Amino acid sequence: MTTGTPPTSEIFTAAVALTPAEPEHFDLAFTAVTQPCPWPKAYGGDLVAQAAAAAMRSVTDGKTLHSMHSYFLRPADIGASVRYEVEVLRDGRGYSTRQVRGYQNGKTLYVCLANFAAGEPGQTFEAELPELAEDLPAPEELPSSAAYLAELGGGSMTEESKAYWSGGRGFDMRHVPGPVYLTVEGKQVPQQAVWLKPFDPLRPVEGLTDAQRDLAALAYVCDYTILEPVLRVLDLPWAKPGLVTASLDHAMWFHRPEPVGDWLLYLQEAGAADAGRGLGTGRFFTRDHRHLATVVQEGMIRPT
C-alpha cells in the first residue's frame, strides 16, 4: 500500500481473478497470482481463496460450496503465478466433490478437497453468541489498525509491515481485546474477537457470482488472524523478533450465505498449543448474530 493511497479491498478481488489454462494433470486448470505482502512467503489466504474460486468455477449446476479441507505443503512465492488443477471426483444429485492442487515452480504447494451441496428443506439451528461476545464494543467504537499503529514502532515491525497491517490486507480489522501486532494488548487469554469488513465494496470477479465471491472472501480473510488467540495466550506478538509462523492445515464450513459488505464479527479461540504447533478455531457472525461460517486451522509457531 502506497502512503496516501486510500485502502481498498481490491487486493482480495485481484487474488481470486483466475485465468483458465490447459490442464496437465486433472480435468480443469486455472492460474492466479499471489498478492504483495512484506513477508518471505505469500499469504496463505491467497491459496485458500484461489482454490475455492477454482473449485466453484468447476461446478456449473448451481450447487453451493459448503466445506473445504486444505493442507499447505510448501510456501508460495509472492507476486508469482500458481497453477490450480481441479479434479472432478463426483457429481451427484445432492452433492459434488472436487480436489484442487496448487503448483508452483514444478512442485505441489497446496491441496484441498471441496464439497458442494444442492440444498434441501430442513430444520435450522444457530448457536448463540458465546460469552466473549457479550457487551462487545461496536466496531465504530474501536480504533482501526492504521489508527492503532500510527505512532507505534519496534520489534521486527518495518514500515512495509506497518503499512500492510494498516491497510494492505483488503479488510478493516478491529480487535477486542486490542491487537497483537507489537505487544499482546489486554489479558493473556486464549480468545479474541475481530470486527472486519472490506475497505470498500467488493468488485465483481469474472467467473464467479457475487454469492460465490463472498464465500471466497470469507475463505480469504479468515487466515489473517486465526492463529492470533494462540499467539495471545503464549504472549507472542507478531513483531516479536525471531517469531516464525506458517499455516499447516485448514478446514472451513460455510453454513449460510450472506453478502460480505457490512461488519462481520469473527470470534476466535485457541484450542491447543504444543510441540511447535497451535490450533485456532473461529466463527463468523453478522451484526444481527447470524452464524455464517466456522474455521479450524493448525499452524507452526516458532518463537525463536
Sequence and secondary structure as in RCSB ss.txt:
>XXXX:A:sequence
MTTGTPPTSEIFTAAVALTPAEPEHFDLAFTAVTQPCPWPKAYGGDLVAQAAAAAMRSVTDGKTLHSMHSYFLRP
ADIGASVRYEVEVLRDGRGYSTRQVRGYQNGKTLYVCLANFAAGEPGQTFEAELPELAEDLPAPEELPSSAAYLA
ELGGGSMTEESKAYWSGGRGFDMRHVPGPVYLTVEGKQVPQQAVWLKPFDPLRPVEGLTDAQRDLAALAYVCDYT
ILEPVLRVLDLPWAKPGLVTASLDHAMWFHRPEPVGDWLLYLQEAGAADAGRGLGTGRFFTRDHRHLATVVQEGM
IRPT
>XXXX:A:secstr
  TTS   THHHHHHT  EEE  SSSSEEEEEE    SSSS  HHHHHHHHHHHHHHT  SS EEEEEEEEE S 
  TT EEEEEEEEEEE SSEEEEEEEEEETTEEEEEEEEEEE             GGGTT   GGGS  HHHHHT
T   TT  HHHHHHHHHTTSEEEEEES   SSS  S   SEEEEEEEESS     TTS HHHHHHHHHHHHTTTT
TTHHHHHHTT  TTSTT EEEEEEEEEEE S   S S EEEEEEEEEEETTEEEEEEEEEETT  EEEEEEEEEE
EE  
